[in-house]
Amino acid sequence: MEACHSPQQSNVTTYGDATLAIISLEAFAGMWINAFMVCVLCIGWVNKKTLNSNEKILLLLGCSRFCSLCFSWIHGFLSNIYPDFLLVHSILQLLQGAYSFSNCSNLWFSACLCVFYCIKIANFRNSFFIYLKVKIDRMVPWLLLGSGIFSLIIGILVYNTIDLALCKNLNFTCKGRLWDATIRIEEHFYPLFFLTGFLYSTSFMAVIFSALFLLFSLWRHKCKMQTNSMNSLSMDAHIKAMKSVLSFFIMYSINFMCLILTLIYVTKYQNQVIFCVNLIQHAYPGVHSLVLIFSNPKLEKTLLRIPSCVMCKVCMR
């Protein structure tokens, strides 16, 4: 007997395939960009036998973003192509737990980077700020360790919550009480959503204050240079730094809003909202890492050298 496919089912399949195609392009581009950043930093680490504080943050940030995009793409691929594979015990739990860990690490490492730039670059005469400027290099490893521990806790909680929710869903479904099952499952996620939202908000507040303090310091220094008619090259450098901080602040804010929308609509099954949020969330890690690469002379020089090396090898053939 020939299988019948309704137009609605066909539209859903086409919609899912288009979503997977777009997200795949964004994810692979982001993974390549972050893998490049990690490789360059690791090669420098091997050569110099050491990493400065900025490079430590960038290295862990690149790793967390690569893993976040990888786990997210695997989940999207399995959801659209092999949905039955996600029903295998612990597959969904492991994917979501690993994604939550890497994504939360990405947010916290980004916040650490913004705080580090603020303390290193900003110029305030406050005694506490001067103390932080002196001690920040020793504090960076502890900040990164704390960020990793918080992210690991979130990952474990996500794993356990999904595992518990799936067990409850199985029990209720077997009894035929689908409506009660849906309500009970959402109740399991509410405490996790609250904790996750709190941690997201904390990292966002750290980024807001760091970015505002840094922008205020750079703007005040720019005004002093204009008053004293100082070097235009130094002025251009400060303007470039202000644009870089402002762009990071805007991108981080958009990503934060998308994360909050995800927490709100994940149990509401609003496909259009989730689709738009997914597009932005998959684009953010690659776009911001690209901005960081062009803000770092060493990474920028290595990246711009790649096309010429490729052209030379093609010409030699």
N, C-alpha and C positions, 0 to 999 in steps of 0.2 A: 504493500500500500504506500502511495506517495505521501510524504509528510507535507502538512499544510503550515505555512508561515503567514501570520497576520501582518498587515502593514505596520501596526504598532510595534510588533516584535522586531520587524526589520529596521524600523527607525531607531529603536533602542540599540540594536547591534551596530548600526552605522554611527550613531552618536558615540558609543563606547570606543569604536575603532578610531574615530577622529580624535577623541580625547587622548587615547593611548599614543597615537602618532605624534601629536603636539607635545605631550609631556615627555615622550621618549627623546625628541630633539632637544628640548630644554635640559633634560636630565643628563644626556650624554655630553652635551656642550659644557654643562656645569662640572661634570666629573672630570672632563679633560682639563679644564682650566684649573681646578683644585689639585688634580694629580700633578700638573706641571709645577704649580707652586710648591707642593710637598717635595717633589723630586729635586728641584733647584735648591731648596733649603737643606735637604738631606745631603746632597753632594757638597754643599758648603760646610755642613757640619762635619762630614768626613775629612774634608781638606783642612779645616781650621781646628778640628777637635773640640770646638766649643760653639755655643749659640748665645747670642745676646737675648735680652728679655723680649724684645719686639719679635725676633725670629722664633722664639719658643711659642709665643701666642699664635703667630701666623701658621706655624707648623701644625699645631693641634687644631686650629680653626680649619685649615685645609683638609685634614684627616676627617674631622667630624662632618664637614660638608660633603665630602666624597661619600662617606658611609651613609649619610642621611639620604642623599639622592639615589644611591644604589639600592637601599632597602625600600625606599618609596617606589622606585621604578619596578622592582621585583614584585611588590604587592600589586601595583597597577597592572602589570603584565599578567600575573596569575589570575587576578580578578576578571579580566576580560577574555583571556585565552583558555586558561585551565582553572575555572572557578572551583571545580570539585577537589582540586589539589589542596585548597585552603581548608577543606573539611577534615584533612588528615590531622590527627591529634598533635597539638603544639606548633603546627606550622604557622597559623595565624598569630598565635600568642608570641612566638619568637620573632616574627617579622615586625609586629607592632611594638613589642618591647624594645627591640634593637633600634627601630626607627625613632621611638620616643627618646631613648638614651642619646642617640647621635644628634637629633634635632635640638634637644634641650642643651646639649653640650655646645652646639653651634651658637645658640642664643647667648649662653653665658660666656663663651670665649669671645664673642663679638663685643659683649659688654665690658669684659676685661680689657680688650684692645682699646676701646674708647676711653675707659678710665685711665689706662696707661698713657695714651697720647695726651690726655688732658693734664695729667700730673707732670709729664715730661716737658711739654711744650708751653703750657700756660705759665704766666709770670704774675704771681700774687705775693704780697709781703706778709701774709698771715703766717704766724709761727707754725701752726699745725700743717699748713700746706707745704712749707719749707721742709718740715720733718718728713712728710710723705715723699717729697721729691728726692730726699736723700735715701730713704729706705725702700723706695718702690721696687728696685731691682731685686732686693731680697724677698719682697712680698709677692712678686709675680708667681713663683712656683707654688706658694701656698694658695693663692687665688685660683690657679689652674687646678690644683688638687681638690680644693673645695667645690669648684664648679663640676669637676668630674664625679665627685661623690654624690652631689645633689642630683645630677643627671642620671647616675646609676640607680639611685633610689626611685626616681620617676619611672625608669625603664622596668624595674622589678615590680612596682605597683601596677603598671599598665599590664604586664604579663599576668599577674595574679588576678587582676580585676576581669580581664577578658576571659581567662580560664574559668573563673567562678561564674561569670555571666553565661558562658556557653553551656556549662553544666546545668545551670538553672533553666536555660532555654530548652535543653534536651528533656529535662524532667517535666516541664510544663507542657511542652509540645506533645510528649507521649500521652499526657492526660487530656490533650485537646483544648487546653486553656491558653490560647494564643494571646488574647488581650492582656490577661494577667501577666503572661510571660514578658510582653513588651514593657509593661509598667515596671515590673521587678528588675528587668535588665537595666533600664534607664536609672533606677534608683541606685544600682551598684556603681554607676559611673559618676554620679553627682559629687561625692566627696573627692574623687580623683580629679574631676574637672575643676573643682574649687582650688585644690592644692596646685594643680598645673597652672591655672590662671594666676594664682598668687605669685608663683615663681616667675612666670612670664612678665607680670607687672613689675616685680622687683628688678629684674634685669632691664626692663624698659625705663624705669625711673633712673637707674644708674646711667643709662645711655643719655637720657634727657639732660640730667644735671651736668654730666661730663661735657656733652656737646655745647650746652649753653655757656658754661664757664669758659670753655676753650674758645668759643666764638667771641665772647665778650673780651677775653684777653687779647686775642688776635686783632679784633677791631680797635681796641684801645691802643695797642702798639702801632697799628697802621696809622691812626690819627696822629700819634706822636711823630712818626717818621714824616708824615706830610707837613706837619708844623715845622720840623727841623730841616725840611728839604733834603732828606737822606737819599741814598742810592735807590734808583728805580728798580734794579734787579732784586733788592731785598724787599721792596714793596710788592713786586710781582709774586715773589715767593710766598709772602703772607696772604695775598689775595688768593693764590692757588690753594694754599692750606685751608683757608676759610671755605672755599668752594667744595673742597674734598670732604671736610667735616659736615658741611650742610647737606651734601648729597648722601652721605652715609646716614645722617639723621633722618632724612626723608625716606630713604629705602627701608631703614629699620622700622620706622613708624608704620609704613604700609604693610610690611611683613608682620608686625605685631598685631595690627588690626585684622589681618587675614587669619592669624592664629586664634584670635578671640572669636572670630566668626566661625571657625572650624569647631571650636568647643561648643558654640551655641547651636549650630545647625547639624552637627554630626548625627544626632539622634532624630532629627526632623525630616531627613531624607529630601532636602531641598537641592535637587540636582544642579540647577542653574548656579546657585550660590557656591556650592562645593566645586563646580567646574571652574568658575572664575578664580576662586581661592587657590585651587590646585595649580593653575597656570602661573599665578604670581609667586606662590611658594616654591615652585620648581625653577623659576627664573631668578629669584633673589640670590641664592648662593653663588651662581655663576657670575651674575652681573656685579655683585659687590666684590667678589674675589678679583674680578678683572680690574675694578677700580683700585683695589689694594696693590695689584701687580704694577699698574701704571703710576702708582704713588711711591713705589719702591724702585730706586735707580737700578739696583742689581737685577731684580726680577724683570723690570722693563727692558733692560739691555739684552738679557738672555732671550726674552720672548721675541724681540724684534730681530734677533740674529737667526731665528729658526727659518723664516722664509728664504733668506739669502743662502743658508746652508742647503736647503731643499733644492733651490734653483741650481746651485753648483753641482749637486749630485746628479740632477737631471741632465745638465749640460755635459757632464763627464761620460754619461751613457751614450 
